[in-house]
Amino acid sequence: MVMKKDMRALLLLLFPLIAVVVVLYTHAHGREVMDTSSLCMECHSETKALTERESVHLPVKEGKCTACHNPHVSRHSGLLEDRDGRLCSRCHEPDKGFTGETVHEPVAEGKCLVCHDAHSSDYKGLLMDRGGRSCFKCHKEEEILAKENVHPEVKRHNCTVCHDPHSSGSVGLLVKDRTSLCSDCHYNPSNLSARACAYEAEGSDCVGCHSPHSSDRPALLKASLHKPFEEKNCAVCHGEDGTGKIVSRTDTDLCTECHNSVMASFNRINSHLIPGKDNLVCTNCHNPHASDVKHLMKDREERVCYSCHMDTKYYVANSNYTHPKLNRCTTCHTSHGSDNQFFLAAGGNTCSTAECHPTQGTFTHPIGEKIIDPRSRLPMTCSTCHNPMGSPEEFILRLEKDRELCIQCHQV
């Protein structure tokens, strides 16, 4: 009798634990989701209106509230089963549509509800607003539409004509490569030459000269024009083959005929001008015709740099902490050449320049020529402990700050 009583008491103590295990198991291994809308609406009567809108989320339409919400308890607001991005991916598998090389930032961060309503919407796709109006919540509409000439599709807010809102294999989330995208609408076999110069339009990169969104120049030409291009004097750079046809020169000497002073910045120990390469390396970074970026850069600074430095791009994308000026590479690095390692503008002292961290090394861990790293036998700099490209650790430290980083030099 005593043993039976003890067993009964033990079971009573264990019952809550068993119940929790059963609940966790059923959640982890799937469970039947029933129509609970009538029960939920006894308290949440306002939810009935959700089903009367134009676009209704399938679980809402079927009354399966518990497909997304836990009726008892949750670690997440709204009694959600999981945080929004991970919850959405239970049904909307990311590996079947969001795996392009370029992923929209809200998608990458699992913030589906930035663009979509979780329950219902007056717009298709459960969007928060009509078409591109959702895009302009983040992308500044006033800056684009304020210019004198606006691309018709931009004016109509038809952003998805050119861009994929989730992910893409092309830069800028374009639905296809730039060369063929524009020709889908603008290809005219009877007029293959651009009006500005004798440049073959068929198969060319239209965005090299034209802004795809808006411009204060006619024909959506970009803000800054290379002088020969602006003056329609194409032969200055391209030359002719004797028959009047424009041909392209491919050697860097072409650019230095006018920009001869730039050679001094290339003639460094580390140089972006590759010796012995008979090609026009200038156009790897600069657009020879037009640009919306200073110095006729082909694109935003970080995009230009990442086009070659893919390893850095990947590392940055997968780091928890990154340098706040990481999208301005030339804050720390020189673009043409440098006598310093890694093209740093000021060598090991780059971080402690007056405009950034002038006090570093004066009250923190000592750095400088007299402080030698016992592992490399080289002077310690900020990057000895910090990784400016990014890190999983706070303060972009290379290793965990409480012990692991320190014992690399200070053996215990």
Number of C-alpha atoms within 10 A of each C-alpha: 6 7 8 9 10 11 12 12 12 11 13 11 11 11 12 11 12 12 11 11 12 12 12 12 12 12 13 9 7 9 11 9 13 12 17 15 20 13 12 17 13 9 9 11 12 9 14 15 9 17 18 13 13 12 19 22 17 12 17 21 18 14 21 18 20 20 19 20 18 17 14 6 12 13 11 13 12 13 16 18 20 17 15 17 18 17 17 18 13 12 8 13 11 17 9 7 11 19 14 15 11 18 21 16 12 15 18 17 11 16 16 19 16 15 19 18 19 18 18 24 22 17 17 15 17 21 21 20 19 16 17 21 18 17 20 15 12 9 12 10 16 9 9 18 16 12 14 12 19 20 17 11 15 19 16 12 18 16 20 16 13 19 17 20 20 19 24 22 16 17 18 17 21 20 18 16 16 19 16 16 17 18 16 9 8 12 15 12 9 6 11 14 14 12 11 15 15 15 15 12 19 18 13 14 16 20 17 20 23 21 22 18 17 25 22 15 15 11 16 20 24 23 18 18 19 15 13 14 18 14 11 14 15 21 17 11 18 15 15 15 10 8 6 9 12 18 15 12 15 16 14 16 15 16 18 13 10 9 10 11 10 12 13 10 16 17 15 16 11 17 17 17 19 11 7 6 10 11 15 15 16 20 15 14 18 18 19 20 20 25 25 20 16 13 14 20 20 23 17 14 17 15 16 16 20 15 13 11 12 11 11 14 16 11 13 18 14 13 14 12 19 22 15 10 12 16 14 13 16 16 16 19 19 19 18 18 22 22 17 16 13 13 21 22 20 17 16 19 18 19 22 17 13 9 8 11 12 13 12 16 15 10 7 8 12 15 19 14 11 10 14 15 15 12 8 8 9 14 15 20 23 20 16 14 18 19 19 21 19 24 21 16 17 15 16 21 21 19 18 13 13 8 10 12 15 14 10 14 11 10 6 6
